[in-house]
Amino acid sequence: MLSPNCRHYIANVHADDWCLIILSPFEGMLIRHQSSAKGIIDVGIRKAYLMAALEQYCQIVISVLMIFVISRILGSSTIGAAVIGLGIGTIAFTIRELATSEFLIQRANVSTDDIRTATTLILGLSMIIAAVLCTIAPQIAGFYREPQLTRFIHVISVAGVLDAFSGPASALIRRDMQFGIATRINTASGIVYALGVVVAALLDAGIMSFAWGTLAGAVVRMMLSFHARPLLWMFRPCLRGTRAIIAFGGYKGASSVLDRAYEALPQLVLGHIMPMSNVGLFNRANLVCGLPDKFLLSAIFAVAFPAFSAEVRNNREIKPSYLRLMAYISVLYWPTTLMLGVLAHPVVLLALGSEWVSVVPILQLMAVAAFFSVPCILTFPILVALGANRHACEANFVGRGLSTVIICAASFQGLTALALSQFISLPFQAYISILYVRKHVPFTWAELGAVFGRSAIASALSLTVPLAVLALNGFDSRLSIIQVIVCCTSCAVGWSLGLLVIAHPILEEFTLLTGRSIPHLSIVRLRTSVK
């Protein structure tokens, strides 16, 4: 059920008086009144969403610090081999999403039998997957010519089973929007994972560093989840309601497996046809390219499904929320990822070290291609919240399924071709995402174009000076400290000016933060339904 604050808030607002918004890139989501006559926000709801955002940013800080340290301890070949093992484990254990605990979030009324059955199915599937992985581990190690993968997969299998114990409890915590508890659990397990990897690497554990870190993190997550929800009765076997859970999880599981395959398969293909060092290089480029995504969008994704589900359960209109979120995501993400392309060389030096500078060209291509990924962010949470599980699965299958084929084919041509293939796969995925969302959320192409138009203007103004600096440097991304400072400062100034010029809706969030109205230059007035 929803938390007391959330239930009280939802019960006392009219369907036309509220929507989901982003408070700022650092503040996550919250629910507020659109009518100024009815007040601003419920403090409990804001706190819940702020805690969700805090969790994501803590994870990002931990991840960045681990990347910084590990990239200076382990070589590209070692990291590449570990990536192969983690990719295989991730794809395999994602299959248990066929009995996903997300069912407990989406269901209007959850019974004890629902919880027990979900727990039974998740644990049972996890044990079966672990047994299969341990059995075929030697064959996998032989396929990649990496003997240590056998032991690596054995440890990852144990970690996967332990992690399954925390799944149902985590879902119940998220259902109640108790993001403070979720933040503490995930942050603590993330810290233990990172420390485990680093300590093991310093002890010369090689690729096993990641396996031991994963196991340590899973143990901590399981213990803390049980401490937060000490419901021993959920582990009593039960299969009542299995059909409903499988019906929901079938689409969710298929989509999740496809997602993980899309992320891991190119690296798995590279690991077989090229040296492990190439896998390591691509993985580091991919991690750095994903930093803007994690920093700006992960908090949104973490709360989007529970929040959209709450709206649907209470018969709220989703269109204004969806368009507003798309406006905020695009105006935050586009300038950031494009600036990453401009500052690729100094960012790689800072994050990975001088021995990784060969990933710079790959990173630049991937950062620019990521521009097209914005429409894909909310597709799954909004469709599943609306009960359109089949369409969510179809959108994923069509978009990512074909993209996976394209990217894997490009993997045979090398790292540059792999990066370039994203200029085909990501626009295609974006188009498919919009098509499927429009089947359930009745917005027009003109409305979406107006939303993206505003963000595009702000992004263009933010990139004007940085691109000029790059051009004056002969389009060489090896920028000096002074040039980096000029680029960052001018980007912030240009972005702020762009928001004022087009009167972007995100200015309302700065008004909430400061308590003062921010004047608009009113040069451009684009009226859309997201206002």
VEXPA-135292 format. One record per residue (C-alpha): chain; z, y negated, x negated. Coordinates in steps of 0.5 Angstrom, whole numbers, plus 2048, in hexadecimal, padded with zeros to 3 digits. Example, Ala and Ser with C-alpha at 12.3 -4.5 7.8 and 13.67 -1.06 7.14 Angstrom:
2
<A; <810; 809; 7E7>>;
<A; <80E; 802; 7E5>>;
END
This chain:
531
<A; <800; 800; 800>>;
<A; <7FF; 7F9; 7FE>>;
<A; <805; 7F5; 7FB>>;
<A; <80A; 7F1; 7FF>>;
<A; <807; 7EA; 7FD>>;
<A; <800; 7ED; 7FE>>;
<A; <802; 7EF; 805>>;
<A; <805; 7E9; 807>>;
<A; <7FF; 7E5; 804>>;
<A; <7FA; 7E9; 808>>;
<A; <7FE; 7E9; 80E>>;
<A; <7FE; 7E1; 80E>>;
<A; <7F7; 7DF; 80D>>;
<A; <7F1; 7DE; 811>>;
<A; <7EB; 7E2; 80F>>;
<A; <7E7; 7DC; 80E>>;
<A; <7EC; 7D8; 80A>>;
<A; <7EC; 7DC; 803>>;
<A; <7E8; 7DF; 7FE>>;
<A; <7E9; 7E3; 7F7>>;
<A; <7E8; 7DE; 7F1>>;
<A; <7E9; 7DE; 7E9>>;
<A; <7EE; 7D9; 7E7>>;
<A; <7EC; 7D8; 7E0>>;
<A; <7E9; 7DC; 7DB>>;
<A; <7F0; 7DD; 7D9>>;
<A; <7F3; 7DE; 7E0>>;
<A; <7F0; 7E4; 7E3>>;
<A; <7EF; 7E4; 7EB>>;
<A; <7F3; 7E2; 7F0>>;
<A; <7F3; 7E0; 7F8>>;
<A; <7F3; 7D9; 7FB>>;
<A; <7F2; 7D5; 801>>;
<A; <7EB; 7D2; 801>>;
<A; <7EE; 7CD; 806>>;
<A; <7F2; 7C8; 803>>;
<A; <7F6; 7C6; 809>>;
<A; <7F9; 7CD; 808>>;
<A; <7FC; 7CD; 801>>;
<A; <7F9; 7D0; 7FB>>;
<A; <7FC; 7D7; 7F9>>;
<A; <801; 7DC; 7FA>>;
<A; <805; 7DD; 7F4>>;
<A; <806; 7E4; 7F4>>;
<A; <7FE; 7E5; 7F4>>;
<A; <7FD; 7E1; 7EE>>;
<A; <802; 7E4; 7EA>>;
<A; <7FF; 7EB; 7EC>>;
<A; <7F8; 7E9; 7EA>>;
<A; <7FB; 7E5; 7E4>>;
<A; <7FE; 7EB; 7E1>>;
<A; <7F8; 7EF; 7E2>>;
<A; <7F4; 7EA; 7DE>>;
<A; <7FA; 7EA; 7D9>>;
<A; <7F9; 7F2; 7D8>>;
<A; <7F2; 7F1; 7D6>>;
<A; <7F3; 7EC; 7D1>>;
<A; <7F8; 7F0; 7CE>>;
<A; <7F4; 7F5; 7CD>>;
<A; <7EE; 7F1; 7CB>>;
<A; <7F3; 7EE; 7C5>>;
<A; <7F5; 7F5; 7C3>>;
<A; <7EE; 7F8; 7C3>>;
<A; <7EC; 7F2; 7BF>>;
<A; <7F1; 7F3; 7BA>>;
<A; <7F0; 7FA; 7B9>>;
<A; <7E8; 7F9; 7B8>>;
<A; <7EA; 7F4; 7B3>>;
<A; <7EF; 7F9; 7AF>>;
<A; <7EB; 7FF; 7B0>>;
<A; <7E4; 7FC; 7AE>>;
<A; <7E7; 7FB; 7A7>>;
<A; <7EB; 802; 7A7>>;
<A; <7E5; 807; 7A9>>;
<A; <7DE; 807; 7A7>>;
<A; <7D8; 807; 7AC>>;
<A; <7D7; 80E; 7AB>>;
<A; <7DE; 810; 7AD>>;
<A; <7DE; 80B; 7B3>>;
<A; <7D8; 80E; 7B5>>;
<A; <7DA; 815; 7B5>>;
<A; <7E1; 813; 7B9>>;
<A; <7DC; 80F; 7BE>>;
<A; <7D8; 816; 7BF>>;
<A; <7DF; 81A; 7C1>>;
<A; <7E2; 814; 7C5>>;
<A; <7DB; 814; 7C9>>;
<A; <7DB; 81B; 7CB>>;
<A; <7E2; 81B; 7CD>>;
<A; <7E1; 815; 7D1>>;
<A; <7DB; 818; 7D5>>;
<A; <7DE; 81E; 7D6>>;
<A; <7E5; 81C; 7D9>>;
<A; <7E1; 817; 7DD>>;
<A; <7DF; 81D; 7E1>>;
<A; <7E6; 81D; 7E4>>;
<A; <7E4; 817; 7E8>>;
<A; <7E1; 81B; 7ED>>;
<A; <7E8; 81C; 7EF>>;
<A; <7EA; 814; 7EE>>;
<A; <7F0; 811; 7EF>>;
<A; <7ED; 80B; 7F1>>;
<A; <7ED; 80E; 7F8>>;
<A; <7F4; 80C; 7F8>>;
<A; <7F2; 805; 7F8>>;
<A; <7EC; 805; 7FD>>;
<A; <7F0; 809; 802>>;
<A; <7F3; 805; 808>>;
<A; <7F9; 809; 809>>;
<A; <7FB; 80E; 803>>;
<A; <7FF; 814; 805>>;
<A; <804; 818; 800>>;
<A; <7FF; 81E; 801>>;
<A; <7F9; 819; 7FE>>;
<A; <7FD; 818; 7F8>>;
<A; <7FF; 81F; 7F7>>;
<A; <7F8; 821; 7F8>>;
<A; <7F5; 81C; 7F3>>;
<A; <7FA; 81E; 7EE>>;
<A; <7F8; 825; 7EF>>;
<A; <7F1; 824; 7EE>>;
<A; <7F1; 81F; 7E8>>;
<A; <7F6; 824; 7E4>>;
<A; <7F2; 82A; 7E6>>;
<A; <7EB; 827; 7E4>>;
<A; <7EE; 824; 7DE>>;
<A; <7F0; 82B; 7DB>>;
<A; <7EA; 82E; 7DD>>;
<A; <7E6; 829; 7D9>>;
<A; <7EB; 829; 7D3>>;
<A; <7EA; 831; 7D3>>;
<A; <7E2; 830; 7D3>>;
<A; <7E3; 82B; 7CD>>;
<A; <7E7; 82F; 7C9>>;
<A; <7E3; 835; 7CA>>;
<A; <7DC; 832; 7C8>>;
<A; <7DF; 82D; 7C3>>;
<A; <7DC; 831; 7BD>>;
<A; <7D5; 831; 7C0>>;
<A; <7D6; 829; 7C0>>;
<A; <7D8; 829; 7B9>>;
<A; <7D2; 82D; 7B7>>;
<A; <7CD; 829; 7BB>>;
<A; <7D0; 823; 7B7>>;
<A; <7D1; 826; 7B1>>;
<A; <7D8; 823; 7B1>>;
<A; <7DD; 829; 7B0>>;
<A; <7E3; 824; 7B2>>;
<A; <7E1; 823; 7B9>>;
<A; <7E3; 82A; 7BB>>;
<A; <7EB; 827; 7B9>>;
<A; <7E9; 821; 7BC>>;
<A; <7E7; 823; 7C3>>;
<A; <7ED; 828; 7C3>>;
<A; <7F2; 822; 7C3>>;
<A; <7ED; 81E; 7C7>>;
<A; <7EE; 823; 7CC>>;
<A; <7F5; 823; 7CC>>;
<A; <7F5; 81C; 7CD>>;
<A; <7F1; 81C; 7D3>>;
<A; <7F5; 821; 7D7>>;
<A; <7FC; 81D; 7D5>>;
<A; <7F8; 816; 7D8>>;
<A; <7F6; 81A; 7DE>>;
<A; <7FE; 81A; 7E0>>;
<A; <7FE; 812; 7E0>>;
<A; <7F8; 811; 7E4>>;
<A; <7FB; 812; 7EB>>;
<A; <801; 80E; 7EA>>;
<A; <7FC; 808; 7E7>>;
<A; <7F8; 808; 7ED>>;
<A; <7FE; 807; 7F1>>;
<A; <800; 802; 7ED>>;
<A; <7FA; 7FE; 7EE>>;
<A; <7F9; 7FF; 7F5>>;
<A; <800; 7FC; 7F6>>;
<A; <7FD; 7F6; 7F1>>;
<A; <803; 7F7; 7ED>>;
<A; <7FF; 7F5; 7E7>>;
<A; <805; 7F3; 7E3>>;
<A; <807; 7FA; 7E2>>;
<A; <800; 7FC; 7E1>>;
<A; <800; 7F7; 7DB>>;
<A; <806; 7F9; 7D8>>;
<A; <804; 801; 7D8>>;
<A; <7FD; 7FF; 7D6>>;
<A; <7FF; 7FA; 7D0>>;
<A; <804; 7FF; 7CD>>;
<A; <7FF; 805; 7CD>>;
<A; <7FA; 800; 7CA>>;
<A; <7FE; 7FE; 7C5>>;
<A; <801; 805; 7C3>>;
<A; <7F9; 808; 7C3>>;
<A; <7F7; 802; 7BE>>;
<A; <7FD; 803; 7BA>>;
<A; <7FC; 80B; 7BA>>;
<A; <7F5; 80A; 7B8>>;
<A; <7F7; 805; 7B2>>;
<A; <7FC; 809; 7AF>>;
<A; <7F8; 80F; 7AF>>;
<A; <7F3; 80C; 7AC>>;
<A; <7F7; 809; 7A7>>;
<A; <7FA; 810; 7A6>>;
<A; <7F3; 812; 7A4>>;
<A; <7F2; 816; 7AB>>;
<A; <7EA; 814; 7AB>>;
<A; <7E7; 815; 7B2>>;
<A; <7ED; 819; 7B5>>;
<A; <7F1; 812; 7B4>>;
<A; <7ED; 810; 7BB>>;
<A; <7EF; 817; 7BE>>;
<A; <7F7; 816; 7BC>>;
<A; <7F7; 80F; 7BF>>;
<A; <7F4; 811; 7C5>>;
<A; <7F9; 817; 7C6>>;
<A; <7FF; 812; 7C5>>;
<A; <7FC; 80D; 7CA>>;
<A; <7FC; 812; 7CF>>;
<A; <803; 815; 7CE>>;
<A; <806; 80E; 7CF>>;
<A; <801; 80C; 7D5>>;
<A; <804; 813; 7D8>>;
<A; <80B; 811; 7D7>>;
<A; <80B; 80A; 7D9>>;
<A; <807; 80C; 7DF>>;
<A; <80C; 811; 7E1>>;
<A; <811; 80C; 7E0>>;
<A; <80E; 807; 7E5>>;
<A; <80D; 80C; 7EA>>;
<A; <812; 812; 7E9>>;
<A; <80F; 816; 7EF>>;
<A; <810; 81D; 7ED>>;
<A; <80D; 81F; 7F3>>;
<A; <806; 81D; 7F2>>;
<A; <805; 823; 7ED>>;
<A; <807; 828; 7F2>>;
<A; <800; 82B; 7F3>>;
<A; <7FC; 82A; 7FA>>;
<A; <7F5; 82A; 7FC>>;
<A; <7F5; 827; 803>>;
<A; <7F0; 821; 804>>;
<A; <7EC; 824; 7FE>>;
<A; <7E6; 823; 802>>;
<A; <7E7; 81B; 803>>;
<A; <7E9; 81A; 7FB>>;
<A; <7E3; 81E; 7F9>>;
<A; <7DE; 81A; 7FE>>;
<A; <7E1; 814; 7FB>>;
<A; <7E1; 816; 7F4>>;
<A; <7DB; 819; 7F4>>;
<A; <7D7; 813; 7F4>>;
<A; <7DC; 80F; 7EF>>;
<A; <7DC; 815; 7EA>>;
<A; <7D5; 815; 7EA>>;
<A; <7D4; 80E; 7E9>>;
<A; <7DA; 80E; 7E3>>;
<A; <7D7; 814; 7E0>>;
<A; <7D0; 810; 7E0>>;
<A; <7D4; 80A; 7DD>>;
<A; <7D7; 80E; 7D7>>;
<A; <7D0; 811; 7D6>>;
<A; <7CD; 80B; 7D6>>;
<A; <7D2; 808; 7D1>>;
<A; <7D3; 80E; 7CC>>;
<A; <7CC; 812; 7CC>>;
<A; <7C8; 80D; 7C8>>;
<A; <7CD; 80E; 7C2>>;
<A; <7CD; 816; 7C4>>;
<A; <7C6; 816; 7C3>>;
<A; <7C6; 811; 7BC>>;
<A; <7CC; 816; 7BA>>;
<A; <7C7; 81C; 7BA>>;
<A; <7C1; 819; 7B7>>;
<A; <7C3; 814; 7B2>>;
<A; <7C9; 813; 7AD>>;
<A; <7D0; 812; 7B0>>;
<A; <7D0; 80B; 7AD>>;
<A; <7CB; 809; 7B2>>;
<A; <7CF; 80B; 7B8>>;
<A; <7D5; 807; 7B5>>;
<A; <7D1; 801; 7B4>>;
<A; <7CE; 801; 7BB>>;
<A; <7D5; 802; 7BD>>;
<A; <7D8; 7FC; 7BA>>;
<A; <7D2; 7F8; 7BC>>;
<A; <7D4; 7FA; 7C3>>;
<A; <7DB; 7F9; 7C3>>;
<A; <7DA; 7F2; 7C0>>;
<A; <7D5; 7F0; 7C5>>;
<A; <7DA; 7F3; 7CB>>;
<A; <7DF; 7EE; 7C9>>;
<A; <7DD; 7E8; 7CE>>;
<A; <7DC; 7ED; 7D3>>;
<A; <7E3; 7F0; 7D2>>;
<A; <7E6; 7E9; 7D1>>;
<A; <7E3; 7E6; 7D7>>;
<A; <7E2; 7EB; 7DC>>;
<A; <7E6; 7F1; 7DB>>;
<A; <7EC; 7EE; 7DF>>;
<A; <7E7; 7ED; 7E5>>;
<A; <7E5; 7F4; 7E5>>;
<A; <7EC; 7F6; 7E5>>;
<A; <7EE; 7F3; 7EB>>;
<A; <7E7; 7F2; 7EF>>;
<A; <7E7; 7F9; 7F2>>;
<A; <7EF; 7F9; 7F5>>;
<A; <7ED; 7F1; 7F7>>;
<A; <7E7; 7F3; 7FA>>;
<A; <7EA; 7F9; 7FD>>;
<A; <7EF; 7F5; 800>>;
<A; <7EA; 7F0; 803>>;
<A; <7E6; 7F6; 807>>;
<A; <7ED; 7F9; 809>>;
<A; <7EE; 7F2; 80D>>;
<A; <7E7; 7F1; 80F>>;
<A; <7E6; 7EB; 80B>>;
<A; <7DF; 7E8; 809>>;
<A; <7DD; 7EA; 802>>;
<A; <7D7; 7E6; 801>>;
<A; <7DB; 7DF; 7FF>>;
<A; <7DF; 7E3; 7FA>>;
<A; <7D9; 7E7; 7F7>>;
<A; <7D5; 7E0; 7F6>>;
<A; <7DB; 7DC; 7F3>>;
<A; <7DD; 7E2; 7EE>>;
<A; <7D5; 7E2; 7EC>>;
<A; <7D5; 7DB; 7EB>>;
<A; <7DC; 7DB; 7E6>>;
<A; <7D9; 7E2; 7E3>>;
<A; <7D3; 7DF; 7E1>>;
<A; <7D5; 7D8; 7DF>>;
<A; <7DA; 7DB; 7DA>>;
<A; <7D7; 7E1; 7D7>>;
<A; <7D0; 7DE; 7D6>>;
<A; <7D2; 7D9; 7D1>>;
<A; <7D7; 7DD; 7CD>>;
<A; <7D2; 7E3; 7CC>>;
<A; <7CC; 7DE; 7CA>>;
<A; <7D1; 7DB; 7C5>>;
<A; <7D3; 7E2; 7C2>>;
<A; <7CB; 7E2; 7C1>>;
<A; <7CB; 7DC; 7BD>>;
<A; <7D2; 7DD; 7B9>>;
<A; <7D0; 7E5; 7B8>>;
<A; <7D1; 7E4; 7B0>>;
<A; <7D8; 7E1; 7B0>>;
<A; <7DB; 7E5; 7B6>>;
<A; <7D9; 7EB; 7B2>>;
<A; <7DC; 7E9; 7AC>>;
<A; <7E2; 7E7; 7AF>>;
<A; <7E3; 7ED; 7B4>>;
<A; <7E0; 7F3; 7B0>>;
<A; <7DF; 7F0; 7A8>>;
<A; <7DA; 7EF; 7A4>>;
<A; <7D8; 7F6; 7A3>>;
<A; <7D5; 7F6; 7AA>>;
<A; <7D1; 7F0; 7AA>>;
<A; <7CB; 7F5; 7AB>>;
<A; <7CD; 7F5; 7B2>>;
<A; <7CB; 7EE; 7B3>>;
<A; <7C4; 7EF; 7B6>>;
<A; <7C6; 7F4; 7BA>>;
<A; <7CC; 7F0; 7BD>>;
<A; <7C7; 7EA; 7BE>>;
<A; <7C2; 7EE; 7C2>>;
<A; <7C8; 7F1; 7C6>>;
<A; <7CB; 7EB; 7C8>>;
<A; <7C5; 7E7; 7CB>>;
<A; <7C3; 7ED; 7CF>>;
<A; <7CA; 7ED; 7D2>>;
<A; <7C8; 7E7; 7D5>>;
<A; <7C5; 7EB; 7DB>>;
<A; <7CB; 7F0; 7DC>>;
<A; <7CF; 7EB; 7E1>>;
<A; <7CC; 7ED; 7E7>>;
<A; <7CF; 7F4; 7E6>>;
<A; <7D6; 7F2; 7E5>>;
<A; <7D8; 7F3; 7EC>>;
<A; <7D3; 7F8; 7EF>>;
<A; <7D8; 7FE; 7EF>>;
<A; <7DE; 7FB; 7F1>>;
<A; <7DB; 7F7; 7F7>>;
<A; <7D7; 7FD; 7F9>>;
<A; <7DD; 802; 7F9>>;
<A; <7E2; 7FD; 7FC>>;
<A; <7DD; 7FC; 802>>;
<A; <7DD; 804; 803>>;
<A; <7D5; 804; 800>>;
<A; <7D7; 80A; 7FB>>;
<A; <7D0; 80D; 7FC>>;
<A; <7CD; 806; 7FA>>;
<A; <7D1; 805; 7F4>>;
<A; <7CF; 80C; 7F1>>;
<A; <7C8; 80A; 7F3>>;
<A; <7C8; 804; 7F0>>;
<A; <7CB; 807; 7E9>>;
<A; <7C7; 80D; 7E9>>;
<A; <7C0; 808; 7EA>>;
<A; <7C2; 803; 7E5>>;
<A; <7C6; 806; 7E0>>;
<A; <7C3; 80D; 7E1>>;
<A; <7BC; 80A; 7DF>>;
<A; <7BF; 805; 7DA>>;
<A; <7C2; 80B; 7D6>>;
<A; <7BC; 80F; 7D6>>;
<A; <7B9; 808; 7D3>>;
<A; <7BE; 807; 7CE>>;
<A; <7BF; 80E; 7CB>>;
<A; <7B7; 80E; 7CA>>;
<A; <7B8; 808; 7C6>>;
<A; <7BD; 80B; 7C2>>;
<A; <7B8; 810; 7BF>>;
<A; <7B5; 809; 7BC>>;
<A; <7BB; 807; 7B9>>;
<A; <7C0; 801; 7BA>>;
<A; <7BC; 7FB; 7BB>>;
<A; <7B8; 7FF; 7C0>>;
<A; <7BE; 801; 7C3>>;
<A; <7C1; 7FA; 7C4>>;
<A; <7BA; 7F7; 7C6>>;
<A; <7BA; 7FD; 7CC>>;
<A; <7BF; 7F9; 7CF>>;
<A; <7BB; 7F3; 7D1>>;
<A; <7B7; 7F8; 7D6>>;
<A; <7BD; 7FC; 7D8>>;
<A; <7C2; 7F6; 7DA>>;
<A; <7BD; 7F2; 7DE>>;
<A; <7BB; 7F8; 7E2>>;
<A; <7C3; 7FA; 7E3>>;
<A; <7C4; 7F3; 7E5>>;
<A; <7BE; 7F3; 7EA>>;
<A; <7C0; 7FA; 7ED>>;
<A; <7C8; 7F7; 7EE>>;
<A; <7C6; 7F1; 7F2>>;
<A; <7C1; 7F5; 7F6>>;
<A; <7C7; 7FA; 7F8>>;
<A; <7CC; 7F5; 7F9>>;
<A; <7C8; 7F1; 7FE>>;
<A; <7C7; 7F7; 802>>;
<A; <7CF; 7F6; 804>>;
<A; <7D0; 7EF; 802>>;
<A; <7CB; 7EA; 806>>;
<A; <7C9; 7E5; 801>>;
<A; <7C2; 7E2; 7FF>>;
<A; <7BF; 7E2; 7F9>>;
<A; <7BF; 7DA; 7F9>>;
<A; <7C6; 7DA; 7FA>>;
<A; <7C7; 7DF; 7F4>>;
<A; <7C2; 7DA; 7F0>>;
<A; <7C6; 7D4; 7F2>>;
<A; <7CC; 7D7; 7EF>>;
<A; <7C9; 7DA; 7E8>>;
<A; <7C5; 7D3; 7E8>>;
<A; <7CB; 7CF; 7E7>>;
<A; <7CE; 7D4; 7E2>>;
<A; <7C7; 7D4; 7DE>>;
<A; <7C7; 7CC; 7DE>>;
<A; <7CE; 7CC; 7DB>>;
<A; <7CD; 7D2; 7D6>>;
<A; <7C6; 7CE; 7D4>>;
<A; <7CA; 7C8; 7D2>>;
<A; <7D0; 7CC; 7CE>>;
<A; <7CA; 7CF; 7CA>>;
<A; <7C6; 7C9; 7C8>>;
<A; <7CA; 7C6; 7C2>>;
<A; <7CC; 7CE; 7BF>>;
<A; <7C4; 7CF; 7C0>>;
<A; <7C2; 7C9; 7BC>>;
<A; <7C7; 7CB; 7B7>>;
<A; <7C4; 7D2; 7B6>>;
<A; <7BD; 7CF; 7B6>>;
<A; <7BF; 7CA; 7B0>>;
<A; <7C2; 7D0; 7AD>>;
<A; <7BB; 7D3; 7AD>>;
<A; <7BE; 7D8; 7B2>>;
<A; <7C2; 7DB; 7AD>>;
<A; <7C9; 7DD; 7B0>>;
<A; <7CD; 7DD; 7AA>>;
<A; <7D0; 7D6; 7AC>>;
<A; <7D5; 7D2; 7A8>>;
<A; <7DC; 7D1; 7AB>>;
<A; <7DA; 7CA; 7AC>>;
<A; <7D4; 7CC; 7B0>>;
<A; <7D8; 7D1; 7B4>>;
<A; <7DD; 7CC; 7B6>>;
<A; <7D7; 7C7; 7B8>>;
<A; <7D4; 7CD; 7BC>>;
<A; <7DB; 7CF; 7C0>>;
<A; <7DD; 7C8; 7C1>>;
<A; <7D6; 7C5; 7C4>>;
<A; <7D6; 7CC; 7C8>>;
<A; <7DC; 7CA; 7CC>>;
<A; <7DA; 7C3; 7CD>>;
<A; <7D3; 7C5; 7CF>>;
<A; <7D6; 7CA; 7D4>>;
<A; <7DB; 7C5; 7D7>>;
<A; <7D6; 7C0; 7D8>>;
<A; <7D2; 7C5; 7DB>>;
<A; <7D7; 7C6; 7E0>>;
<A; <7D8; 7BF; 7E2>>;
<A; <7D0; 7BE; 7E2>>;
<A; <7CF; 7C3; 7E7>>;
<A; <7D6; 7C3; 7EB>>;
<A; <7D7; 7CA; 7EA>>;
<A; <7DC; 7CE; 7EE>>;
<A; <7E1; 7D0; 7E8>>;
<A; <7E3; 7C9; 7E8>>;
<A; <7E7; 7CA; 7EE>>;
<A; <7EB; 7CF; 7EA>>;
<A; <7ED; 7CA; 7E4>>;
<A; <7EF; 7C5; 7EA>>;
<A; <7F4; 7CB; 7EC>>;
<A; <7F6; 7CB; 7E5>>;
<A; <7F7; 7C4; 7E4>>;
<A; <7F9; 7C2; 7EB>>;
<A; <7F4; 7BC; 7EA>>;
<A; <7ED; 7BB; 7ED>>;
<A; <7E8; 7BC; 7E7>>;
<A; <7E2; 7B6; 7E9>>;
<A; <7DB; 7B9; 7E9>>;
<A; <7D5; 7B5; 7E6>>;
<A; <7D1; 7B7; 7EC>>;
<A; <7CA; 7B7; 7E9>>;
<A; <7C9; 7BE; 7EC>>;
<A; <7CB; 7C0; 7F2>>;
<A; <7C9; 7C8; 7F4>>;
<A; <7CC; 7C9; 7FB>>;
<A; <7CE; 7D1; 7FC>>;
<A; <7D2; 7D5; 800>>;
<A; <7D7; 7D6; 7FA>>;
<A; <7DA; 7CF; 7FB>>;
END
